[in-house]
Amino acid sequence: MYVRQREQFRTIDGLGDSRRESTTMLKLLHSDGLMDTLAEFGRHKPVFSAPCAGAILMATEVWNPAQESLAMMDIAVERNAYGRQIDSRVTVLEPEPEFQKRTAPASSRQSSFAPRSSGAGQRRRKVLARYAGDPVLVEQGRHLVATFHPELTADSRVHALFLEKL
């Protein structure tokens, strides 16, 4: 179900977002009057955002360039850190033991990511997977964020983690 109106937030138990461009998403959230509604929703219910745009919107700190965010997760995100969409790639992620312990074995191949998560928030977040040493799958409380496209593979472990939160 697409959530496009304030009233719809009252009818759902969690929100999964897979949109693609954070600047456009911010403009739409503001023009539709949903910025505060989404922020309030995230204080009480789980949100899963993937890929890049969701990570950018949920971060506490965004740079390259700086951008407004919802600050739902204690992470810092560098936009386009791995390049633009033309630089997308399929690669093998480095799953952390916590991720492997909580999910069934499957391929760790994931696709197309651009922002780099780092820096902020070492206190409350758990890094579940990395790429080249950088966090690309991060969990904090009820929220989960990926800087890659888990929906583009047959590996459903990331989605299963979010469903557990519901």
N, C-alpha and C positions, 0 to 999 in steps of 0.2 A: 504494500500500500504506500502510495506517495503521501507524505505529510506536508501539506501546503497551507493549512490554516491553523490558527491558534487553538481552536476547539479540538482539533484532531490529536494534539499532544496529550489530552486527558484520556484518550482511549487506547493508548499504547503502553506497553511495559518496557520498551527499550527502543533505541533508534540506531539503525545501521545506515551509514552514509557512504556512498561510493561515487560521489560526483568528482569532477576532475579539476576545477580551476578555482582557487581560493578567492581571487579578486572578484570574480563574477558571483561566487557564492555570497560573499560579504554584501555586495550590492543588492542581491536579491533578498537576503535576510533583512537588510535595512528597509528596502522599498516595501516589503511585505509586512514590516513591523514584527518580525519574528526573532530578532537578535536577543532581546531580553527573555522571550519565551523559551528559546532553546537553551540559554544559559541557566535559567531556572529549572528546566527539565533535567539538565545534566547534574544539578545538585542533588537530585533524588533518584534518578533512574539511569541505567546503563546506556552508554553511547559507544558505538564502534565506528571509527572513521578510517577509511582507506580509500584511495591511496593518499597521495601527497596532499591534496587540498584539505582533507580532513585532519591530517596531522598538523598542518599549518594553522587551521582554525582552532584546534584544541590546545595548542601549545601556550605556554606562559610567555615565551619570548620568541619573536620572529625577526629575522634579519635577512638582508640581501635581496630586496630591500626590507626595511622594517614594515610591519603591517599590523593592523588591529587583529585581535584574536579573542576567543571566548575564555581563554585561560582555564580550561577544564583540567589540564594535566600539567604536571610540574616538569615540563621538558622545554628545551630551546630547539628551534628548528631553523636551519639555514635553507632558504629557498633555492631551488635549482643547483644544489651542491654537486650533483652527479651529472649535470648537463640538462638540456631541454629534452622534450619528447623525442626528438630525432636521435638522441643518445640512449634511448631505452635499450635494455638488454635482458636476457634471461640468464640467470646465474644461480648458484647454489648459496643459500644462506647458511649462517653459522648458528644453529639452534642452541640455546642455553640448556643446561640440565633440567631446569624448572619446566621449560616448554616440553622437552622430551618425556619427562616424568608424567605430565598431565595430559598428554595426547598420544593417540595410537601412532605407531610407526607409519611413515609415508614419505614421499619425496619432499625434499626441502627446496626444490626449484621454485623460484618465484620470479615475477616479471616486472619490469618497468617501474623504477622509483627515481625520484628526483630530490626531495628535500633530505637533509641529513639531520637526524635528531642527536642532540648532545647536551653537554653542559649542565643546564639547570636541573634541579630536582632530584638529586641523588637520594634524598631522604625517603620519599614516598613511592617511588616508581620501581617497577621490576622490568629489566630488559629480558625479553624472551627470545630474541633472535638478533643477529648482527650481520652486517655486510662490511667487509674490509675493516672490521673492528668497530664500526659505528652501529648504534642501536637502530634497528629498522622495524622491530615489533616491541611495543612497550605497553605494559599494563599498569594501571594505577587504580586501586580500589575497584569500582564498578566499571571503569572505562578501559577501552583497548584501542590502540592506534597502530596502524601499519603505514610505512612510507613506501610500500610496494603494492602490487595488485594481486591479492590472494584469490580473487575471483577468476583470474585468467588461467588457473591450473585445476587439475582434478584433485588437488590436495585440499581437503576441507577442514584441516585441523584448526586453522585460525578462526574460521566461522564457528566451529564447535566450541571453542573457548568462549566466544561471545554468547552463544546460546546458553551455556552454563550460567551466565550471569543473570539471565532472565528468570 
